Amino acid sequence: MMTAATGVAYSQSPTYEITQRHLLGGSGGWDYVVPDPAGHRLFIARETRVLVINEDSAKQIGEVDNIHGAHGTAIATGTGHGFATSSEDKSVVMFDAQTYKELKRIPAAEDADAIVFDPVSERVFSLNGDANSSTVIDAKSGEFITNLALGGKPEYAAVADGGKLYANLMDKNEVIEIDTKSATVTRRWPTAPCQMPVSMAIDTAHHRLFSGCRSGVMAISDYDTGKVVATVPIGKGVDGAGYDPGTLNAFASNADGSLTVIHQDSPDQYHVIQSLATPVGSRNMGLNMLTHRIYVVSAKFGPVTPGVRRGPVLPNTFSLLVIAPSSK
């Protein structure tokens, strides 16, 4: 196959390799890695701020500061605005997408985490885990619209054509469908045998969703019928997912130090083609579908103290890794 964006021909599904490592340094943990292909940028959440990284040089070109518990970032195309969740003060920060200066702070709800932009309704939707809700915001004005009850703890979400948004409910083992114009939940279905679905990616051409599950599988759903059509094994501690229509590959980034690469043989058939070793803790990923590059972040950790899941991030060890189809 050949992709229009790169002109690279793939006679078969490629394997992947880590092609670049860049030390970003700084202190603190991290969460979502969000590419902005049009702007050649990456937005990386880091506790008190969101780093803005140039994709080509891997240099920091800006920062959204004054964030209190940074998790998700969304760029609202066509509005000049970006949005970042600030979980500790239960808010969403609207910022200028070019200067990165704060424009407005919008009340959200407890555990404001992931956030996505829907171009049909021109709204952003934050996924508020502990509040079991989604905060709906007008992307042009930054005005609060509603807090939509979801009936479970949402994790990541994906936007489909036609004003539909899909989100995982981790504690209910479900996917829900939201009508973005009416801001209502219209459908839900189980992800069984997947349990604890967190990460999500979408294939809009074939109407498939990819839910990365903490139970060690990826569940693929047909979002027209609302049914799981396939599951495949992935690594442990998944927190990121992606789907590349140019290669027909789906991805799961896992905290155990692996990137699972899954090939789509048909819309209902899949198989794992690779488990790429990554640093332990590289659980978040961002995919640029134009370049086929995957970005993961990692750091070195200090000793684990009793009752804590992982050790502290050691200062100035935070790094960005670039993963790309192998040239071999």
C-alpha positions, 0 to 999 in steps of 0.5 A: 500500500502507499500513503498519500502523505508520505509516498512510502509504499508498504508491500506488507505491514511494517515492523517498528523501531525506536528511531530517536531519543530526546532528553526533555528533562524537567521534573514531575510525572506526565500523562497524555501525549497529543500530536497536532499534525497540522502544526507539527507539534506535540502537547505533553501534560506534565503535572503543572503545565503542558509542554509544547514540543516541535515534532521535527526538532524535538525542542520545546517551543512553548508551555501552557502553565498554571495547570493544577494536575495536567492530563489531557489537551485538545486543539479545537481546529478552526477556533484558534483555541486549545483546551487543557484539563486541570484536575486538581481544581476541577477546571478546563483551561482555554488557551491561545493555540499560538501563544499558549497564554491562558484565555479562560478557566472553565469550571468542570468536575472532579478528576477532569482527565482526557479531553477531545474536540468534536468539529461537527458541534464545535464543542470540547468534551472533558472526561471527568473520571471520579465525577462520572461525567463529561463537561461540554464546552463551546470551543469558540467562546469557551462557554460552559454548556453542561455537565453530562452524566455518563453513568460510569467512570470515563477514560479516553474518547474518540470522535467519529464522523457525523457528530458522534463521540465514543468513550470507555467507561472503565468501571462499567466495562462499557463503551458509550455513544454521545450525540455531540449536538444534543449532548446526550448519551444515546447508546452503550454496550459491553466490552466483554471479555475486556475489563477496565477499558481505558485507551481508545482509538478509532477507524472511521473508514470501517467504523471500528473502535479500539479499546485498550483494556487493563485486563490485557486485551484490546477489544475492537467494536463495530460502532454501528452495531454496538458489538465487540467483533474481536479481541487481541492480547496486549501488554500490561498497564495500557494507557494509550492507543492509536490506529493508522489507516495508512498501514492498517495497524493499531497500537497499544502503549503499555506500562510494562515496557511494550508497544503492541502492534496489531494488524487489521486483516479485515474489519473483523480480523486482527493479529499481533505482529510485534511487541516492541520493547520500550522503557518501563512506564511508557504507557502514553502514546501519540500517533501522527497518521501523516508521518506514521510516527508514534511518540512515547515518553518515559523517565527513570524512577526512584525507589518505590515506597510502601503503599505507592504504585511506582517510585518518584520520577527522577529529575531530568530523566524525562525523555521523548522517544520516536517510533517509526516503521522500520527501514530494514 
